[in-house]
């Protein structure tokens, strides 16, 4: 089965990725961020819109589960992140 995939751009740390989501509201820049937790080998996963002023995930935007589902469907296949 061949599904469309997002083109991910990774920071050098490989803990932050960005991609463009296309939908009814047009193109929206999204961020994925993996943050270490106090538990060994466990990370927090954050996914949301990129705030263009701060460069961070906009936590005031409600993430619609359809976007998250689409991301996982397109991205659970092995990928090679693009380095910035």
C-alpha positions as CSV (number, residue, x, y, z in Angstrom):
1,X,0.0,0.0,0.0
2,X,1.4,3.4,-1.0
3,X,0.2,6.4,1.0
4,X,1.2,10.0,0.6
5,X,4.0,11.0,3.1
6,X,5.0,14.2,4.8
7,X,8.5,15.5,4.0
8,X,10.0,16.0,7.4
9,X,12.8,18.5,8.1
10,X,14.9,17.7,11.2
11,X,17.0,19.9,13.4
12,X,20.6,18.5,14.0
13,X,19.5,17.1,17.4
14,X,16.9,14.9,15.7
15,X,14.5,15.9,18.5
16,X,12.6,18.6,16.5
17,X,11.0,18.1,13.1
18,X,8.8,20.3,11.0
19,X,6.5,19.6,8.1
20,X,3.7,21.3,6.1
21,X,0.1,20.0,6.5
22,X,-2.3,20.8,3.7
23,X,-6.0,20.9,4.4
24,X,-9.2,23.0,4.0
25,X,-7.4,26.0,5.7
26,X,-4.4,25.8,3.3
27,X,-0.9,25.0,4.2
28,X,0.0,25.0,7.9
29,X,3.5,24.6,9.3
30,X,3.6,21.9,12.0
31,X,6.2,21.0,14.6
32,X,7.1,17.7,16.2
33,X,9.2,17.8,19.4
34,X,10.6,14.9,21.4
35,X,11.6,16.0,25.0
36,X,13.4,13.8,27.5
37,X,11.6,12.9,30.6
38,X,12.8,11.8,34.0
39,X,12.4,8.2,33.0
40,X,15.3,6.6,31.2
41,X,14.7,6.1,27.4
42,X,11.2,7.7,27.6
43,X,10.3,10.8,25.7
44,X,7.4,13.2,25.6
45,X,6.0,13.6,22.0
46,X,4.4,17.0,21.1
47,X,2.8,17.8,17.8
48,X,1.2,21.1,16.9
49,X,1.2,24.2,14.8
50,X,4.4,26.2,14.6
51,X,4.2,29.7,16.0
52,X,6.0,31.8,13.4
53,X,6.9,34.5,15.9
54,X,8.4,32.3,18.6
55,X,9.4,29.2,16.5
56,X,7.8,27.0,19.1
57,X,4.7,24.8,19.1
58,X,1.6,27.0,19.6
59,X,0.0,25.4,22.6
60,X,-3.0,27.7,22.3
61,X,-4.1,26.0,19.1
62,X,-6.4,23.0,19.5
63,X,-4.9,20.1,17.5
64,X,-7.6,18.3,15.6
65,X,-7.2,14.5,15.9
66,X,-7.7,14.1,12.2
67,X,-4.4,15.9,11.6
68,X,-2.6,13.6,14.2
69,X,-4.2,10.5,12.6
70,X,-3.1,11.6,9.1
71,X,0.4,12.3,10.4
72,X,0.7,8.8,11.9
73,X,-0.8,7.1,8.8
74,X,1.7,8.8,6.6
75,X,4.8,8.6,8.8
76,X,4.8,5.3,10.6
77,X,6.9,4.0,7.7
78,X,10.7,4.3,7.9
79,X,11.9,7.7,6.8
80,X,15.2,9.5,6.4
81,X,14.8,13.0,8.0
82,X,16.3,15.9,6.1
83,X,18.9,17.8,8.0
84,X,18.8,21.6,8.2
